[in-house]
Amino acid sequence: MTVQTIHTDDKELVVLTREAFDELMEKAGVLPPVPSPDGHGFRPAVETADALIARKIISRRMRAGLTQADLARRAGVRAETISRLEAAKHVPRQETIMRIDAALRAAERPRRRVGRAA
């Protein structure tokens, strides 16, 4: 793992690659693990898809500064649904994924500052 540090003010900041950061998040239990490949290098398709969807939702939700409850409210789904999806314990319907994606897109849009021209 390659790590860089930046010193600013009285703080030392650590810069990681996305891959290294995701690995740490997985070890911390924040991101569900992607299943390991078998002896032939293949991963189980459904479990891998569930984990990748979960990881993407978690990453986007965290970048948008939303809690699971916030995302659920914005997407019009139950908080338990978001929790199960993020744990890779639930196969979502396409409609649910589309609602979550729309809610995340809206949350990710840059906000305009009041009193300033667009």
VOTORMAR-682869 format. One line per 3 residues: number of its first residue (from 0); for each residue x negated, z, y negated of C-alpha. Coordinates in nm, 4 decimals. Each point is the difference from the previous one (the first is absolute). Example, Ala and Ser with C-alpha at 12.3 -4.5 7.8 and 13.67 -1.06 7.14 Angstrom:
% VOTORMAR-682869
0	-1.2300,0.7800,0.4500 ~ -0.1370,-0.0660,-0.3440
***
This chain:
% VOTORMAR-682869
0	0.0000,0.0000,0.0000 ~ -0.1447,-0.1041,-0.3343 ~ 0.0696,0.2443,-0.2783
3	-0.0796,-0.0319,-0.3674 ~ 0.0230,0.2742,-0.2556 ~ 0.0728,-0.0225,-0.3683
6	-0.0726,0.2831,-0.2403 ~ 0.2385,0.0313,-0.2927 ~ 0.0499,0.2966,-0.2294
9	-0.0610,0.3000,0.2250 ~ 0.1312,-0.1660,0.3154 ~ -0.1466,-0.1932,0.2862
12	0.2328,-0.2751,0.1250 ~ -0.0317,-0.1588,0.3436 ~ 0.0683,-0.3710,0.0458
15	0.1001,-0.1194,0.3479 ~ 0.1008,-0.3329,0.1456 ~ 0.3701,-0.0326,0.0847
18	-0.0927,0.0008,0.3682 ~ -0.1938,0.3261,-0.0316 ~ 0.2752,0.1579,-0.2086
21	0.2659,-0.1007,0.2546 ~ -0.2159,0.1400,0.2800 ~ -0.0181,0.3350,-0.1791
24	0.3752,-0.0070,-0.0677 ~ 0.0611,-0.0648,0.3696 ~ -0.2251,0.2905,0.1011
27	0.1862,0.2232,-0.2474 ~ 0.3290,-0.0969,0.1633 ~ 0.1358,-0.1825,-0.3052
30	-0.0111,-0.3460,0.1585 ~ 0.1164,-0.0594,0.3577 ~ -0.2733,-0.1337,0.2274
33	-0.0057,-0.3626,0.1060 ~ -0.0017,-0.0120,0.3833 ~ -0.3386,-0.0646,0.1579
36	-0.0594,-0.3326,0.1724 ~ 0.0050,-0.0132,0.3775 ~ -0.2887,-0.1240,0.2161
39	0.0743,-0.3605,-0.0994 ~ 0.0110,0.0758,-0.3723 ~ 0.3797,-0.0158,-0.0282
42	0.2118,0.2575,-0.1787 ~ 0.3617,0.0754,0.0955 ~ 0.1997,-0.2223,-0.2369
45	0.3008,0.2189,-0.0833 ~ -0.1975,0.3213,-0.0490 ~ -0.2592,-0.1830,-0.2087
48	0.2678,-0.1614,-0.2182 ~ 0.1714,0.3374,-0.0508 ~ -0.3297,0.1619,-0.1034
51	-0.0924,-0.2828,-0.2383 ~ 0.3428,0.0042,-0.1652 ~ -0.0209,0.3786,-0.0350
54	-0.3475,-0.0137,-0.1514 ~ 0.1033,-0.2642,-0.2530 ~ 0.3089,0.1954,-0.1072
57	-0.2029,0.3204,-0.0376 ~ -0.2746,-0.1703,-0.2016 ~ 0.2422,-0.1764,-0.2322
60	0.2146,0.3121,-0.0450 ~ -0.3024,0.2125,-0.0858 ~ -0.1388,-0.2602,-0.2447
63	0.3412,-0.0101,-0.1698 ~ -0.0059,0.3801,-0.0305 ~ 0.3184,0.0488,0.2018
66	0.0925,0.2689,0.2499 ~ 0.1858,-0.0915,0.3172 ~ 0.3183,0.1362,-0.1611
69	-0.0568,-0.2133,-0.3130 ~ -0.0479,-0.3134,0.2074 ~ 0.3039,0.0757,0.2150
72	0.2199,0.0467,-0.3071 ~ -0.1251,-0.3210,-0.1620 ~ 0.0437,-0.1977,0.3236
75	0.3410,0.1482,0.0804 ~ -0.1068,0.1399,0.3359 ~ -0.0259,0.3513,0.1390
78	-0.3234,0.1919,-0.0511 ~ -0.0146,0.0449,0.3780 ~ -0.0168,-0.3789,0.0343
81	-0.3086,-0.0172,-0.2221 ~ -0.1567,0.2910,0.1878 ~ 0.0561,-0.1629,0.3405
84	-0.1287,-0.3375,-0.1238 ~ -0.3139,0.1557,-0.1461 ~ -0.0627,0.1848,0.3259
87	0.0325,-0.3330,0.1878 ~ 0.2745,0.1634,0.2086 ~ 0.2778,-0.2415,-0.0920
90	0.0469,-0.3750,0.0190 ~ 0.1595,-0.0957,-0.3322 ~ 0.2689,-0.2603,-0.0453
93	-0.0934,-0.2939,-0.2171 ~ 0.2552,0.1061,-0.2614 ~ -0.1615,0.3437,-0.0238
96	-0.3468,-0.1484,-0.0476 ~ 0.1334,-0.2353,-0.2678 ~ 0.1608,0.2914,-0.1883
99	-0.3177,0.2060,0.0182 ~ -0.2094,-0.2968,-0.1108 ~ 0.2298,-0.0633,-0.2990
102	-0.0172,0.3669,-0.0999 ~ -0.3799,-0.0007,0.0261 ~ -0.0299,-0.3234,-0.1980
105	0.2113,0.1500,-0.2784 ~ -0.2122,0.3174,-0.0008 ~ -0.3250,-0.1989,-0.0005
108	0.0911,-0.2098,-0.3055 ~ -0.2015,0.0878,-0.3072 ~ 0.2068,0.2063,-0.2385
111	0.0410,-0.1140,-0.3570 ~ -0.0936,0.2438,-0.2694 ~ 0.2788,0.0956,-0.2354
114	-0.0385,-0.1478,-0.3470 ~ -0.2478,-0.2700,0.1019 ~ 0.0622,-0.3698,0.0332
117	-0.0063,-0.1439,0.3533
***
